[in-house]
């Protein structure tokens, strides 16, 4: 072998393979290739060492991969423990979870476990609320205004009507969803046990016969009495309601529940309405409505009495419905300090809210005052 002769790495590898893989002896390979056995032994030793290094390197890489996989699996397991409550929640709930736990876990692993995109998370960080959510928050302020104005008695249909009249454009389902999410519910009235009476009145027949929808104002009125608790004692309220528009046309308040209470309420109705024809006035069989003075007042002002059957409140359902709304709106679980305080709030409810603003399904979703205005305007144009 000439001195200084160099061999490529590829040559060395193939030469060693003749020994290790083909089974030739070192001497035979050396003779055939024209190299010394010393060089061949050296090459084999060198290449064996490199193989061990490569093997060691491959093992290190494999171990590193396994460790990384173990770390990933462990982290995902911990993510699932922490985030199992938000797995089925909307994306924005998941984004909030990732934001709150990004110091504990990597954003990448949490996004992978919760099956959301990192880009979406980072976009959410810049603007946590969507355009719709911002609009919902704005609508919520208006909804609360109308809800409070109704005393908590309005549900989503009436709130939606108020919003539309105020110039807002939204669906009733959206209003219902916002109210449900913010725990705004229409108050439910008191439960009452009804008994069905069968005995007719001895004073007046049930002329009304539950015909609660007359065609014009001042055709049929209904009257009833309720009470309000105060620390000075009961305050009694008598009302007269026009069945055409459901408007309270007469009312009276006093500490005594006697004939004068119902006569004053009926007197207000007569003074305010000044009916030109006879009016049917329906009530229950209370002693106040059966007194001689009350019946004389009715006859003097061309009013026709009608009375419910004994114990049957459904015969006077409109008056009962009004008092149910009144109790939800004004006196629910409340005791007033004085009768004067109660009077002020009752007046505010009837004259400032119920007549001019309270929506009714009977009137097509508008207030009694607006319903009557529309009727008289139509009569003028006919």
C-alpha positions, 0 to 999 in steps of 0.5 A, spaced: 500 500 500 502 506 497 504 511 503 499 517 504 493 513 500 486 515 503 480 512 503 473 515 503 468 513 508 463 510 504 469 505 502 471 504 509 464 502 511 463 497 505 470 494 506 468 492 514 461 490 511 465 484 507 467 482 514 461 483 518 456 481 513 459 477 508 463 473 512 470 474 509 476 473 514 480 480 515 486 477 512 482 475 506 479 482 505 485 485 506 489 481 501 483 483 496 483 490 497 490 491 498 490 494 505 493 492 511 490 488 516 491 493 521 487 498 517 482 494 516 481 492 524 482 500 525 476 501 521 472 496 524 473 498 531 472 505 528 465 504 525 463 499 531 464 505 535 460 510 531 454 505 531 454 505 538 454 513 538 448 513 533 445 508 537 446 512 544 443 518 540 437 514 537 436 512 544 436 519 547 432 522 541 427 516 543 427 517 550 426 525 549 420 523 545 417 519 550 418 524 555 415 529 551 409 525 550 408 523 557 408 530 559 403 532 554 399 526 556 400 528 563 398 535 562 392 533 558 389 529 563 390 535 568 387 539 563 381 534 563 380 534 571 380 542 571 376 543 565 371 537 564 366 542 566 367 547 560 368 541 555 361 542 553 360 549 554 360 555 548 367 557 546 367 563 550 367 559 556 372 555 554 376 561 552 375 564 559 378 557 562 384 558 558 385 565 560 385 563 567 389 557 567 394 559 562 400 560 568 398 552 570 398 549 563 400 551 556 395 554 551 397 549 546 395 543 550 389 546 553 386 548 546 387 541 544 384 538 549 378 543 549 378 542 541 378 550 539 383 554 535 389 558 538 387 563 533 380 564 536 383 564 543 388 570 542 382 574 538 378 573 544 383 576 548 383 582 544 375 583 544 372 578 549 365 580 547 362 579 541 358 584 537 352 581 539 354 580 546 355 587 546 348 589 543 345 584 548 348 588 554 345 594 551 338 591 550 339 588 558 339 596 560 333 597 556 329 591 558 331 592 566 328 599 565 321 596 562 321 591 567 322 595 573 317 600 570 312 594 570 313 592 577 316 586 575 309 583 572 311 584 565 314 577 561 318 577 555 312 579 550 310 585 553 317 587 554 318 586 547 312 590 545 315 596 549 322 595 546 319 595 539 315 602 541 321 605 543 325 604 537 329 597 538 329 592 533 329 585 536 325 578 536 321 576 542 325 570 543 332 574 544 328 578 549 326 572 553 333 569 552 336 575 555 331 575 561 332 568 562 340 569 563 339 575 568 333 572 572 328 577 570 321 573 571 314 576 571 312 575 578 306 570 579 300 571 583 297 568 589 294 561 589 287 561 591 282 556 592 276 557 588 269 554 589 264 553 584 258 556 587 251 554 584 246 559 588 244 565 584 243 572 588 237 574 591 238 581 589 240 581 582 241 576 577 247 574 573 245 578 567 253 579 565 253 571 564 261 572 563 260 576 557 267 580 558 268 583 551 262 588 550 263 592 543 263 599 546 265 603 552 260 604 558 256 598 556 258 594 562 262 595 568 265 590 574 266 592 581 270 588 587 273 590 593 280 588 596 284 590 602 292 592 603 295 591 609 298 597 613 301 597 620 295 602 622 290 596 620 287 594 613 286 599 607 280 597 603 280 598 595 274 598 591 274 599 584 270 599 578 272 597 571 270 598 564 270 591 560 271 594 554 278 597 555 279 594 562 280 601 564 279 603 572 274 608 571 272 609 578 276 607 585 275 609 592 280 607 599 278 607 606 279 604 612 272 601 613 269 596 608 262 599 608 257 601 603 260 608 602 266 605 599 263 602 593 258 608 592 264 612 592 267 608 587 261 608 583 260 615 583 267 617 581 265 612 575 259 616 573 262 623 574 268 621 569 264 617 564 258 620 564 254 615 560 248 617 556 245 610 556 244 605 561 250 601 564 250 594 566 254 594 573 256 587 575 259 585 582 259 579 587 254 578 592 257 582 598 253 586 603 256 592 600 253 591 593 246 589 596 245 595 601 239 599 600 243 605 599 247 602 593 241 599 590 238 606 590 244 610 587 244 605 581 237 606 580 238 614 580 243 613 575 240 609 570 245 603 572 243 596 572 245 591 577 248 584 576 251 579 581 255 573 580 253 566 583 255 565 590 262 563 591 263 563 584 269 568 583 269 566 575 263 570 574 267 576 576 274 574 573 276 581 570 275 584 577 279 578 580 284 579 574 285 586 576 287 585 583 291 579 582 296 584 577 295 589 583 297 584 588 303 582 584 305 589 582 304 593 589 303 589 595 306 583 594 309 580 601 309 588 603 306 591 609 305 599 609 307 603 615 301 608 614 294 608 610 296 614 607 303 611 604 299 605 601 294 610 598 299 614 594 302 607 591 295 605 589 294 611 586 300 611 582 299 604 580 292 605 577 293 612 574 300 613 573 301 606 570 295 601 569 290 606 565 295 609 561 301 604 560 299 597 562 299 592 556 293 587 555 292 581 551 285 583 551 286 590 548 291 587 543 297 589 547 296 596 548 294 600 554 286 601 556 287 609 555 290 608 548 285 602 546 279 607 548 283 613 544 283 608 538 276 607 538 274 614 539 278 616 533 275 611 529 268 613 531 270 620 529 272 618 522 266 613 520 
